Amino acid sequence: MITNIEKHKYALKWYGNDAQMLMLVEEMAELTKEIMKTFRKGITPEVVQKLREEMADVQNCLIPLMIITETAPTDIEAIMQEKMLRTMERIAEDQAKNKGNVETLLQTIIKKQGGKL
């Protein structure tokens, strides 16, 4: 039985690297569009389903990019962990600056998010 990675490698050979990368850009744009809809429509079951479909499309298109760049999933996971650690450090810094003042912390968060919580 052919594996998922083998299918992606076959598609890369058939369509070429450029076409696969352009498809990723297109799928990311579609996901972006669906994310933007949440600001108008809220998080409804229909919106969630569409978001799931677009996230799946993007993830499917990321696999060929990982093949092209010879990037292992463990490489991505390590970078994701580093970035999440930096996020936690920033949160800790924000909390330290606000000395546990919940109201000030909420105002800081709201300001960083353009006035929305």
C-alpha positions as CSV (number, residue, x, y, z in Angstrom):
1,M,0.0,0.0,0.0
2,I,1.3,3.5,-0.9
3,T,2.0,5.8,2.0
4,N,0.8,9.4,2.3
5,I,4.4,10.6,1.9
6,E,4.8,8.6,-1.2
7,K,1.6,10.1,-2.6
8,H,2.9,13.6,-1.9
9,K,6.3,12.7,-3.6
10,Y,4.4,11.4,-6.6
11,A,2.3,14.6,-6.8
12,L,5.5,16.7,-6.6
13,K,7.0,14.8,-9.5
14,W,3.8,15.1,-11.5
15,Y,3.0,18.8,-10.8
16,G,6.5,20.1,-9.9
17,N,7.7,22.1,-6.9
18,D,6.5,25.5,-8.1
19,A,3.0,24.3,-8.7
20,Q,2.8,22.7,-5.3
21,M,4.2,25.8,-3.5
22,L,1.7,28.0,-5.4
23,M,-1.1,25.7,-4.2
24,L,0.1,26.2,-0.6
25,V,-0.1,29.9,-1.1
26,E,-3.6,29.6,-2.5
27,E,-4.7,27.4,0.3
28,M,-3.2,29.7,3.0
29,A,-5.2,32.6,1.4
30,E,-8.4,30.5,1.6
31,L,-7.7,29.8,5.3
32,T,-7.0,33.5,5.9
33,K,-10.3,34.4,4.2
34,E,-12.2,31.9,6.5
35,I,-10.5,33.2,9.6
36,M,-11.5,36.7,8.6
37,K,-15.1,35.6,8.4
38,T,-15.1,34.7,12.1
39,F,-14.9,38.4,12.8
40,R,-18.2,39.0,10.9
41,K,-20.1,35.8,11.6
42,G,-18.6,34.6,14.9
43,I,-17.6,31.0,15.6
44,T,-20.6,29.1,14.2
45,P,-20.7,25.3,13.4
46,E,-20.6,26.2,9.7
47,V,-17.6,28.5,10.1
48,V,-15.8,25.8,12.2
49,Q,-16.4,23.2,9.6
50,K,-15.1,25.5,6.8
51,L,-12.0,26.4,9.0
52,R,-11.3,22.7,9.5
53,E,-11.5,22.0,5.8
54,E,-9.1,24.9,5.0
55,M,-6.7,23.9,7.8
56,A,-6.6,20.4,6.4
57,D,-5.9,21.8,2.9
58,V,-3.0,23.9,4.3
59,Q,-1.6,21.0,6.3
60,N,-1.8,18.8,3.2
61,C,0.1,21.4,1.2
62,L,2.8,21.8,3.9
63,I,3.9,18.2,3.5
64,P,5.2,18.8,-0.1
65,L,7.0,21.9,1.2
66,M,8.6,19.8,3.9
67,I,9.7,17.3,1.3
68,I,11.1,20.0,-1.0
69,T,13.1,21.6,1.9
70,E,14.1,18.2,3.4
71,T,12.5,19.2,6.7
72,A,11.6,16.5,9.1
73,P,8.4,16.8,11.3
74,T,10.7,16.7,14.3
75,D,12.5,19.9,13.0
76,I,9.2,21.7,12.9
77,E,8.2,20.5,16.3
78,A,11.4,21.7,17.9
79,I,11.0,25.2,16.3
80,M,7.3,25.3,17.4
81,Q,8.4,24.5,21.0
82,E,11.0,27.2,20.9
83,K,8.4,29.7,19.7
84,M,5.9,28.7,22.3
85,L,8.5,29.1,25.0
86,R,9.2,32.6,23.8
87,T,5.4,33.3,23.9
88,M,5.3,32.1,27.5
89,E,8.3,34.3,28.4
90,R,6.6,37.3,26.9
91,I,3.5,36.6,29.0
92,A,5.6,36.3,32.1
93,E,7.2,39.6,31.3
94,D,3.8,41.2,30.8
95,Q,2.6,39.8,34.1
96,A,5.7,41.0,35.9
97,K,5.4,44.5,34.5
98,N,1.8,44.6,35.7
99,K,2.6,43.0,39.0
100,G,-0.5,40.8,39.0
101,N,-2.8,43.7,38.4
102,V,-5.4,41.9,36.4
103,E,-7.1,45.1,35.2
104,T,-3.9,46.5,33.8
105,L,-3.0,43.2,32.3
106,L,-6.3,43.0,30.5
107,Q,-5.9,46.5,29.2
108,T,-2.5,45.6,27.9
109,I,-3.9,42.6,26.1
110,I,-6.8,44.5,24.7
111,K,-4.4,47.3,23.5
112,K,-2.2,44.7,21.8
113,Q,-5.2,43.2,20.1
114,G,-6.4,46.4,18.6
115,G,-9.0,47.1,21.2
116,K,-10.7,43.7,21.2
117,L,-10.5,41.0,23.8
